[in-house]
Amino acid sequence: MATGLAPVVGEITTKAYVDIAKVARDTIREIGYTDNADGFNADSIAVLTSIDEQSADIALGVDKAYESKQEGVTEDFGTGAGDQGIIFGYATDETPEYLPPAISFAHRLTRQLTKVRKDGTLPYFRGYCR
């Protein structure tokens, strides 16, 4: 991947307009990449978008809850799972979130790293928000 490039790719189903480049730049800025010296600057990166309509086959599998698809079911169970790009682990009672310990610990570590980056506890972190 080239420095200074933020690719945004995927498939969606929507009638809404989203300024994807603005959302990408705002998110990158919030993370703290605002200086060209870092090699990645929210205001000067190229945002490359490749967004297509979600395929009908995927939509069939994820737009409606499984229970709602059963013969004779009249109750509305709401929407389906959505097209989740990443699935990790399994349900377990080893953590309060019912996630495998490895992902639970990774989530907690990532949240703490974000906190100390943003509050200045570790000012040498790249992307430190001033």
C-alpha positions in Angstrom: 0.0 0.0 0.0 1.4 3.4 -0.9 1.9 6.1 1.7 -0.7 8.8 1.4 -3.4 6.6 0.1 -6.6 5.5 1.9 -8.6 2.9 0.0 -12.3 2.5 0.9 -13.8 -0.5 -0.7 -16.8 -2.7 -0.3 -20.4 -3.5 -1.1 -23.4 -1.8 0.5 -27.1 -1.4 0.0 -28.4 2.1 0.7 -30.4 5.0 -0.7 -28.4 7.5 1.3 -25.6 9.7 0.0 -22.4 9.6 2.1 -19.3 11.7 1.4 -17.0 8.8 1.8 -13.8 10.9 1.3 -14.9 13.4 4.0 -15.7 10.6 6.5 -12.4 8.9 5.8 -10.4 12.2 6.2 -12.3 13.1 9.4 -11.7 9.7 10.9 -8.0 9.8 10.0 -7.8 13.4 11.4 -9.5 12.2 14.7 -6.9 9.4 15.0 -4.2 12.1 14.8 -2.6 11.9 11.4 -2.4 15.6 10.7 1.2 16.2 9.8 3.0 15.4 6.5 6.1 14.4 8.5 4.1 11.3 9.6 3.8 10.3 6.0 0.0 10.2 6.3 -2.0 13.5 6.6 -5.8 13.6 6.7 -5.8 16.7 4.6 -3.4 15.6 1.8 -4.1 11.9 1.4 -5.8 10.5 -1.7 -9.0 8.7 -0.8 -9.7 5.9 -3.4 -13.2 4.6 -3.2 -14.6 1.5 -4.9 -18.1 1.0 -3.6 -20.5 -1.3 -5.4 -24.1 -2.4 -4.8 -24.3 -5.5 -2.5 -24.8 -8.6 -4.5 -28.3 -10.1 -4.5 -27.0 -13.4 -3.3 -25.4 -11.8 -0.2 -28.5 -9.7 0.4 -30.7 -12.8 0.3 -28.6 -14.3 3.1 -28.2 -11.3 5.4 -31.0 -8.8 5.0 -33.7 -10.7 6.8 -33.4 -12.6 10.1 -33.1 -16.3 9.7 -36.2 -16.9 11.9 -38.3 -14.7 9.7 -37.5 -16.9 6.7 -38.9 -20.1 8.3 -42.1 -21.5 6.8 -45.2 -20.4 8.7 -43.5 -17.7 10.7 -45.5 -14.5 10.8 -43.6 -12.7 13.5 -41.1 -10.0 12.4 -37.7 -10.7 13.9 -36.2 -7.6 12.4 -33.3 -7.3 10.1 -30.7 -9.9 9.5 -27.1 -9.9 10.6 -25.9 -7.6 7.8 -22.9 -8.5 5.7 -20.3 -8.8 8.3 -16.8 -8.8 6.8 -15.0 -10.2 9.9 -16.2 -12.9 12.2 -14.0 -13.9 15.1 -14.3 -16.7 17.6 -17.2 -18.2 19.4 -19.4 -17.7 22.4 -17.8 -18.5 25.7 -18.4 -17.7 29.4 -14.7 -17.1 29.9 -15.1 -13.3 29.5 -17.9 -10.9 30.4 -18.5 -10.2 26.7 -18.8 -13.9 25.9 -15.9 -13.5 23.4 -12.8 -15.6 23.4 -10.2 -14.2 25.8 -7.7 -13.3 23.0 -10.2 -10.9 21.2 -11.5 -9.6 24.5 -8.0 -8.7 25.7 -7.2 -7.2 22.3 -10.3 -5.0 22.5 -9.4 -3.8 26.0 -5.8 -3.2 25.1 -6.8 -1.2 22.0 -9.3 0.9 24.0 -6.6 1.7 26.6 -4.0 2.6 23.9 -6.5 4.9 22.2 -7.2 6.6 25.6 -3.5 7.2 26.4 -2.8 8.4 22.9 -5.6 10.9 23.0 -5.1 12.2 26.6 -1.3 12.7 26.1 -0.2 10.1 28.7 2.2 8.7 26.0 3.1 11.7 23.8 5.5 9.7 21.7 2.7 7.6 20.2 2.4 8.3 16.5 -0.7 10.2 15.7 -0.8 11.9 19.2 -3.8 14.3 19.2 -2.7 17.7 20.5 
